Amino acid sequence: MSRDVVVVRDRPVGEYVLNVIMLLNSGSEEVELVGRGMYISKAVAVFNALRDRLEETLKVLEVEIGSEVRGRTHRRVPYIKFRLTQGI
């Protein structure tokens, strides 16, 4: 199974939308869209823009919300992950 991961950070929302669409159209079976910490709201904005653009063809396989320990300081960082695919 081909799964690509797009991590949302500083770039504009439109770039992430285009990146996910290009991955789905190039044959990737699944795309995981991830936002961590202060980028959670931007990841949700990317998902909403994808849903508006792809409408019925965007399928959400799973939405995961949680936190993970990251870095040398072992801080807990919240995240959101969307597992997406494109169906007919």
A tleap script that builds the chain and sets N, CA, C and O, in Angstrom:
source leaprc.protein.ff14SB
mol = sequence {
  NMET SER ARG ASP VAL VAL VAL VAL ARG ASP
  ARG PRO VAL GLY GLU TYR VAL LEU ASN VAL
  ILE MET LEU LEU ASN SER GLY SER GLU GLU
  VAL GLU LEU VAL GLY ARG GLY MET TYR ILE
  SER LYS ALA VAL ALA VAL PHE ASN ALA LEU
  ARG ASP ARG LEU GLU GLU THR LEU LYS VAL
  LEU GLU VAL GLU ILE GLY SER GLU VAL ARG
  GLY ARG THR HIE ARG ARG VAL PRO TYR ILE
  LYS PHE ARG LEU THR GLN GLY CILE
}
set mol.1.N position { 0.841 -1.167 0.000 }
set mol.1.CA position { 0.000 0.000 0.000 }
set mol.1.C position { 0.892 1.239 0.000 }
set mol.1.O position { 1.882 1.308 0.728 }
set mol.2.N position { 0.526 2.207 -0.824 }
set mol.2.CA position { 1.292 3.440 -0.950 }
set mol.2.C position { 0.646 4.518 -0.092 }
set mol.2.O position { -0.488 4.926 -0.344 }
set mol.3.N position { 1.381 4.980 0.932 }
set mol.3.CA position { 0.868 6.048 1.795 }
set mol.3.C position { 1.915 7.142 1.882 }
set mol.3.O position { 3.074 6.884 2.208 }
set mol.4.N position { 1.498 8.362 1.589 }
set mol.4.CA position { 2.372 9.520 1.698 }
set mol.4.C position { 1.914 10.371 2.869 }
set mol.4.O position { 0.737 10.373 3.228 }
set mol.5.N position { 2.865 11.099 3.464 }
set mol.5.CA position { 2.567 11.939 4.619 }
set mol.5.C position { 2.865 13.393 4.258 }
set mol.5.O position { 3.933 13.713 3.736 }
set mol.6.N position { 1.898 14.266 4.547 }
set mol.6.CA position { 2.070 15.706 4.367 }
set mol.6.C position { 1.974 16.330 5.755 }
set mol.6.O position { 0.933 16.249 6.407 }
set mol.7.N position { 3.068 16.957 6.208 }
set mol.7.CA position { 3.101 17.601 7.516 }
set mol.7.C position { 2.885 19.103 7.317 }
set mol.7.O position { 3.645 19.763 6.608 }
set mol.8.N position { 1.849 19.625 7.949 }
set mol.8.CA position { 1.486 21.033 7.801 }
set mol.8.C position { 2.367 21.877 8.720 }
set mol.8.O position { 2.479 21.609 9.916 }
set mol.9.N position { 2.986 22.898 8.136 }
set mol.9.CA position { 3.862 23.803 8.894 }
set mol.9.C position { 3.596 25.250 8.472 }
set mol.9.O position { 2.477 25.739 8.621 }
set mol.10.N position { 4.622 25.942 7.943 }
set mol.10.CA position { 4.571 27.393 7.709 }
set mol.10.C position { 4.040 27.819 6.349 }
set mol.10.O position { 3.667 28.981 6.187 }
set mol.11.N position { 3.991 26.934 5.374 }
set mol.11.CA position { 3.587 27.343 4.028 }
set mol.11.C position { 2.093 27.683 3.977 }
set mol.11.O position { 1.343 27.309 4.878 }
set mol.12.N position { 1.664 28.383 2.940 }
set mol.12.CA position { 0.235 28.722 2.810 }
set mol.12.C position { -0.647 27.482 2.622 }
set mol.12.O position { -0.197 26.454 2.115 }
set mol.13.N position { -1.889 27.601 3.035 }
set mol.13.CA position { -2.850 26.495 2.962 }
set mol.13.C position { -2.956 25.955 1.539 }
set mol.13.O position { -2.998 24.741 1.338 }
set mol.14.N position { -2.998 26.843 0.555 }
set mol.14.CA position { -3.151 26.425 -0.836 }
set mol.14.C position { -2.052 25.510 -1.325 }
set mol.14.O position { -2.306 24.635 -2.153 }
set mol.15.N position { -0.836 25.688 -0.833 }
set mol.15.CA position { 0.269 24.813 -1.234 }
set mol.15.C position { 0.059 23.394 -0.731 }
set mol.15.O position { 0.342 22.431 -1.444 }
set mol.16.N position { -0.439 23.263 0.496 }
set mol.16.CA position { -0.710 21.929 1.037 }
set mol.16.C position { -1.866 21.265 0.300 }
set mol.16.O position { -1.829 20.064 0.033 }
set mol.17.N position { -2.886 22.041 -0.026 }
set mol.17.CA position { -4.025 21.505 -0.784 }
set mol.17.C position { -3.539 20.962 -2.125 }
set mol.17.O position { -3.875 19.842 -2.506 }
set mol.18.N position { -2.751 21.757 -2.832 }
set mol.18.CA position { -2.218 21.336 -4.121 }
set mol.18.C position { -1.332 20.108 -3.981 }
set mol.18.O position { -1.392 19.203 -4.813 }
set mol.19.N position { -0.512 20.068 -2.940 }
set mol.19.CA position { 0.376 18.935 -2.706 }
set mol.19.C position { -0.416 17.641 -2.495 }
set mol.19.O position { -0.080 16.607 -3.073 }
set mol.20.N position { -1.465 17.696 -1.670 }
set mol.20.CA position { -2.287 16.506 -1.419 }
set mol.20.C position { -2.995 16.066 -2.702 }
set mol.20.O position { -3.035 14.872 -3.002 }
set mol.21.N position { -3.548 17.003 -3.454 }
set mol.21.CA position { -4.239 16.659 -4.703 }
set mol.21.C position { -3.271 16.014 -5.687 }
set mol.21.O position { -3.617 15.035 -6.348 }
set mol.22.N position { -2.055 16.560 -5.786 }
set mol.22.CA position { -1.065 15.980 -6.697 }
set mol.22.C position { -0.690 14.563 -6.270 }
set mol.22.O position { -0.538 13.687 -7.122 }
set mol.23.N position { -0.540 14.323 -4.976 }
set mol.23.CA position { -0.215 12.979 -4.490 }
set mol.23.C position { -1.344 12.000 -4.806 }
set mol.23.O position { -1.090 10.886 -5.266 }
set mol.24.N position { -2.588 12.411 -4.561 }
set mol.24.CA position { -3.724 11.525 -4.834 }
set mol.24.C position { -3.857 11.231 -6.327 }
set mol.24.O position { -4.163 10.103 -6.713 }
set mol.25.N position { -3.627 12.242 -7.166 }
set mol.25.CA position { -3.752 12.054 -8.612 }
set mol.25.C position { -2.580 11.284 -9.210 }
set mol.25.O position { -2.704 10.725 -10.300 }
set mol.26.N position { -1.446 11.246 -8.516 }
set mol.26.CA position { -0.282 10.545 -9.048 }
set mol.26.C position { -0.251 9.076 -8.642 }
set mol.26.O position { 0.731 8.384 -8.913 }
set mol.27.N position { -1.302 8.591 -8.001 }
set mol.27.CA position { -1.404 7.166 -7.726 }
set mol.27.C position { -1.229 6.763 -6.280 }
set mol.27.O position { -1.285 5.572 -5.972 }
set mol.28.N position { -1.021 7.701 -5.387 }
set mol.28.CA position { -0.902 7.360 -3.973 }
set mol.28.C position { -2.261 6.877 -3.477 }
set mol.28.O position { -3.278 7.538 -3.687 }
set mol.29.N position { -2.271 5.728 -2.821 }
set mol.29.CA position { -3.536 5.169 -2.342 }
set mol.29.C position { -4.081 5.943 -1.146 }
set mol.29.O position { -5.291 6.137 -1.021 }
set mol.30.N position { -3.173 6.386 -0.260 }
set mol.30.CA position { -3.565 7.136 0.925 }
set mol.30.C position { -2.620 8.302 1.123 }
set mol.30.O position { -1.435 8.225 0.799 }
set mol.31.N position { -3.163 9.387 1.663 }
set mol.31.CA position { -2.344 10.522 2.073 }
set mol.31.C position { -2.696 10.820 3.524 }
set mol.31.O position { -3.866 10.950 3.882 }
set mol.32.N position { -1.669 10.924 4.343 }
set mol.32.CA position { -1.864 11.274 5.745 }
set mol.32.C position { -1.511 12.745 5.915 }
set mol.32.O position { -0.382 13.154 5.645 }
set mol.33.N position { -2.468 13.528 6.359 }
set mol.33.CA position { -2.298 14.961 6.583 }
set mol.33.C position { -2.133 15.172 8.084 }
set mol.33.O position { -3.028 14.829 8.857 }
set mol.34.N position { -0.993 15.736 8.508 }
set mol.34.CA position { -0.656 15.833 9.929 }
set mol.34.C position { -0.410 17.282 10.318 }
set mol.34.O position { 0.307 18.008 9.630 }
set mol.35.N position { -1.011 17.691 11.424 }
set mol.35.CA position { -0.734 18.995 12.022 }
set mol.35.C position { -0.376 18.801 13.479 }
set mol.35.O position { -1.097 18.123 14.212 }
set mol.36.N position { 0.731 19.388 13.910 }
set mol.36.CA position { 1.167 19.248 15.303 }
set mol.36.C position { 1.213 20.627 15.970 }
set mol.36.O position { 1.562 21.627 15.343 }
set mol.37.N position { 0.853 20.651 17.258 }
set mol.37.CA position { 0.967 21.878 18.046 }
set mol.37.C position { 0.140 23.012 17.470 }
set mol.37.O position { -1.063 22.878 17.246 }
set mol.38.N position { 0.820 24.145 17.232 }
set mol.38.CA position { 0.099 25.329 16.763 }
set mol.38.C position { -0.358 25.202 15.314 }
set mol.38.O position { -1.064 26.081 14.819 }
set mol.39.N position { 0.026 24.129 14.621 }
set mol.39.CA position { -0.373 23.929 13.230 }
set mol.39.C position { -1.623 23.050 13.088 }
set mol.39.O position { -2.018 22.720 11.970 }
set mol.40.N position { -2.239 22.671 14.197 }
set mol.40.CA position { -3.460 21.857 14.141 }
set mol.40.C position { -4.561 22.613 13.407 }
set mol.40.O position { -5.230 22.041 12.547 }
set mol.41.N position { -4.758 23.877 13.730 }
set mol.41.CA position { -5.835 24.642 13.091 }
set mol.41.C position { -5.574 24.811 11.592 }
set mol.41.O position { -6.518 24.832 10.802 }
set mol.42.N position { -4.307 24.931 11.193 }
set mol.42.CA position { -3.993 25.051 9.773 }
set mol.42.C position { -4.253 23.721 9.062 }
set mol.42.O position { -4.709 23.715 7.919 }
set mol.43.N position { -3.967 22.588 9.730 }
set mol.43.CA position { -4.249 21.277 9.139 }
set mol.43.C position { -5.755 21.104 8.923 }
set mol.43.O position { -6.175 20.546 7.909 }
set mol.44.N position { -6.556 21.574 9.860 }
set mol.44.CA position { -8.013 21.516 9.706 }
set mol.44.C position { -8.453 22.406 8.549 }
set mol.44.O position { -9.353 22.038 7.794 }
set mol.45.N position { -7.827 23.576 8.401 }
set mol.45.CA position { -8.151 24.467 7.278 }
set mol.45.C position { -7.793 23.806 5.948 }
set mol.45.O position { -8.534 23.937 4.974 }
set mol.46.N position { -6.668 23.100 5.898 }
set mol.46.CA position { -6.279 22.375 4.681 }
set mol.46.C position { -7.304 21.295 4.370 }
set mol.46.O position { -7.726 21.151 3.222 }
set mol.47.N position { -7.707 20.530 5.389 }
set mol.47.CA position { -8.710 19.491 5.182 }
set mol.47.C position { -10.017 20.077 4.660 }
set mol.47.O position { -10.607 19.534 3.726 }
set mol.48.N position { -10.478 21.183 5.255 }
set mol.48.CA position { -11.725 21.809 4.805 }
set mol.48.C position { -11.616 22.307 3.368 }
set mol.48.O position { -12.566 22.184 2.595 }
set mol.49.N position { -10.465 22.867 3.006 }
set mol.49.CA position { -10.263 23.319 1.628 }
set mol.49.C position { -10.253 22.133 0.662 }
set mol.49.O position { -10.776 22.230 -0.448 }
set mol.50.N position { -9.661 21.022 1.081 }
set mol.50.CA position { -9.673 19.812 0.248 }
set mol.50.C position { -11.100 19.302 0.074 }
set mol.50.O position { -11.500 18.920 -1.026 }
set mol.51.N position { -11.854 19.296 1.150 }
set mol.51.CA position { -13.241 18.817 1.086 }
set mol.51.C position { -14.070 19.697 0.166 }
set mol.51.O position { -14.906 19.198 -0.587 }
set mol.52.N position { -13.842 21.017 0.222 }
set mol.52.CA position { -14.559 21.927 -0.671 }
set mol.52.C position { -14.164 21.717 -2.126 }
set mol.52.O position { -15.010 21.770 -3.019 }
set mol.53.N position { -12.891 21.480 -2.362 }
set mol.53.CA position { -12.393 21.352 -3.729 }
set mol.53.C position { -12.736 19.986 -4.338 }
set mol.53.O position { -13.163 19.913 -5.490 }
set mol.54.N position { -12.552 18.906 -3.569 }
set mol.54.CA position { -12.735 17.551 -4.115 }
set mol.54.C position { -14.147 17.004 -3.900 }
set mol.54.O position { -14.523 16.008 -4.518 }
set mol.55.N position { -14.914 17.632 -3.049 }
set mol.55.CA position { -16.304 17.279 -2.764 }
set mol.55.C position { -16.481 15.794 -2.498 }
set mol.55.O position { -15.955 15.271 -1.515 }
set mol.56.N position { -17.221 15.109 -3.368 }
set mol.56.CA position { -17.603 13.712 -3.146 }
set mol.56.C position { -16.456 12.718 -3.314 }
set mol.56.O position { -16.534 11.598 -2.809 }
set mol.57.N position { -15.402 13.107 -4.011 }
set mol.57.CA position { -14.336 12.145 -4.289 }
set mol.57.C position { -13.358 11.981 -3.130 }
set mol.57.O position { -12.610 11.004 -3.097 }
set mol.58.N position { -13.345 12.911 -2.181 }
set mol.58.CA position { -12.447 12.819 -1.032 }
set mol.58.C position { -13.079 11.907 0.013 }
set mol.58.O position { -14.192 12.161 0.473 }
set mol.59.N position { -12.374 10.856 0.383 }
set mol.59.CA position { -12.851 9.922 1.404 }
set mol.59.C position { -11.944 10.017 2.622 }
set mol.59.O position { -10.720 9.968 2.497 }
set mol.60.N position { -12.544 10.152 3.796 }
set mol.60.CA position { -11.799 10.191 5.052 }
set mol.60.C position { -11.805 8.792 5.637 }
set mol.60.O position { -12.861 8.264 5.986 }
set mol.61.N position { -10.629 8.189 5.744 }
set mol.61.CA position { -10.517 6.851 6.300 }
set mol.61.C position { -10.468 6.879 7.824 }
set mol.61.O position { -11.027 6.012 8.496 }
set mol.62.N position { -9.781 7.901 8.358 }
set mol.62.CA position { -9.624 7.968 9.807 }
set mol.62.C position { -9.186 9.383 10.205 }
set mol.62.O position { -8.449 10.046 9.475 }
set mol.63.N position { -9.646 9.821 11.353 }
set mol.63.CA position { -9.162 11.047 11.968 }
set mol.63.C position { -8.653 10.657 13.346 }
set mol.63.O position { -9.384 10.066 14.141 }
set mol.64.N position { -7.393 10.990 13.626 }
set mol.64.CA position { -6.784 10.636 14.905 }
set mol.64.C position { -6.344 11.918 15.610 }
set mol.64.O position { -5.685 12.773 15.017 }
set mol.65.N position { -6.716 12.036 16.874 }
set mol.65.CA position { -6.327 13.176 17.697 }
set mol.65.C position { -5.623 12.621 18.921 }
set mol.65.O position { -6.111 11.687 19.559 }
set mol.66.N position { -4.476 13.198 19.247 }
set mol.66.CA position { -3.747 12.713 20.413 }
set mol.66.C position { -2.571 13.607 20.722 }
set mol.66.O position { -2.499 14.751 20.273 }
set mol.67.N position { -1.645 13.063 21.502 }
set mol.67.CA position { -0.415 13.784 21.800 }
set mol.67.C position { 0.725 12.779 21.808 }
set mol.67.O position { 0.530 11.589 22.057 }
set mol.68.N position { 1.912 13.284 21.531 }
set mol.68.CA position { 3.098 12.429 21.489 }
set mol.68.C position { 4.243 13.155 22.168 }
set mol.68.O position { 4.278 14.385 22.205 }
set mol.69.N position { 5.175 12.388 22.703 }
set mol.69.CA position { 6.350 12.955 23.344 }
set mol.69.C position { 7.385 13.196 22.262 }
set mol.69.O position { 7.735 12.289 21.507 }
set mol.70.N position { 7.883 14.451 22.191 }
set mol.70.CA position { 8.831 14.815 21.142 }
set mol.70.C position { 10.001 15.588 21.726 }
set mol.70.O position { 9.887 16.241 22.763 }
set mol.71.N position { 11.125 15.498 21.036 }
set mol.71.CA position { 12.285 16.307 21.371 }
set mol.71.C position { 13.048 15.812 22.584 }
set mol.71.O position { 12.668 14.843 23.240 }
set mol.72.N position { 14.134 16.510 22.857 }
set mol.72.CA position { 15.003 16.143 23.980 }
set mol.72.C position { 14.379 16.489 25.317 }
set mol.72.O position { 14.723 15.891 26.337 }
set mol.73.N position { 13.462 17.452 25.324 }
set mol.73.CA position { 12.836 17.855 26.583 }
set mol.73.C position { 11.668 16.948 26.956 }
set mol.73.O position { 11.097 17.082 28.038 }
set mol.74.N position { 11.314 16.030 26.067 }
set mol.74.CA position { 10.220 15.068 26.290 }
set mol.74.C position { 8.896 15.761 26.595 }
set mol.74.O position { 8.151 15.348 27.483 }
set mol.75.N position { 8.621 16.828 25.835 }
set mol.75.CA position { 7.342 17.534 25.958 }
set mol.75.C position { 6.256 16.776 25.215 }
set mol.75.O position { 6.522 16.105 24.218 }
set mol.76.N position { 5.042 16.888 25.707 }
set mol.76.CA position { 3.889 16.335 24.992 }
set mol.76.C position { 3.418 17.374 23.989 }
set mol.76.O position { 3.186 18.532 24.335 }
set mol.77.N position { 3.283 16.943 22.746 }
set mol.77.CA position { 2.833 17.834 21.676 }
set mol.77.C position { 1.543 17.259 21.092 }
set mol.77.O position { 1.536 16.113 20.642 }
set mol.78.N position { 0.448 18.034 21.090 }
set mol.78.CA position { -0.805 17.532 20.511 }
set mol.78.C position { -0.708 17.463 18.985 }
set mol.78.O position { 0.066 18.193 18.366 }
set mol.79.N position { -1.500 16.578 18.396 }
set mol.79.CA position { -1.513 16.443 16.935 }
set mol.79.C position { -2.896 16.038 16.455 }
set mol.79.O position { -3.739 15.571 17.221 }
set mol.80.N position { -3.099 16.233 15.157 }
set mol.80.CA position { -4.274 15.707 14.469 }
set mol.80.C position { -3.785 15.087 13.168 }
set mol.80.O position { -2.949 15.661 12.471 }
set mol.81.N position { -4.315 13.909 12.847 }
set mol.81.CA position { -3.950 13.215 11.610 }
set mol.81.C position { -5.227 12.853 10.860 }
set mol.81.O position { -6.168 12.295 11.424 }
set mol.82.N position { -5.230 13.185 9.582 }
set mol.82.CA position { -6.321 12.784 8.692 }
set mol.82.C position { -5.767 11.763 7.714 }
set mol.82.O position { -4.796 12.052 7.014 }
set mol.83.N position { -6.358 10.578 7.647 }
set mol.83.CA position { -5.999 9.605 6.616 }
set mol.83.C position { -7.022 9.742 5.494 }
set mol.83.O position { -8.209 9.483 5.687 }
set mol.84.N position { -6.547 10.155 4.312 }
set mol.84.CA position { -7.422 10.491 3.189 }
set mol.84.C position { -7.139 9.602 1.986 }
set mol.84.O position { -6.015 9.146 1.782 }
set mol.85.N position { -8.168 9.370 1.205 }
set mol.85.CA position { -8.024 8.690 -0.070 }
set mol.85.C position { -9.018 9.313 -1.041 }
set mol.85.O position { -9.922 10.050 -0.649 }
set mol.86.N position { -8.829 9.001 -2.303 }
set mol.86.CA position { -9.736 9.544 -3.312 }
set mol.86.C position { -10.516 8.386 -3.914 }
set mol.86.O position { -9.936 7.479 -4.510 }
set mol.87.N position { -11.837 8.421 -3.757 }
set mol.87.CA position { -12.707 7.402 -4.304 }
set mol.87.C position { -13.553 7.979 -5.418 }
set mol.87.O position { -13.554 9.183 -5.674 }
set mol.88.N position { -14.276 7.081 -6.074 }
set mol.88.CA position { -15.126 7.515 -7.195 }
set mol.88.C position { -16.542 7.695 -6.723 }
set mol.88.O position { -17.415 8.057 -7.513 }
savepdb mol mol.pdb
quit
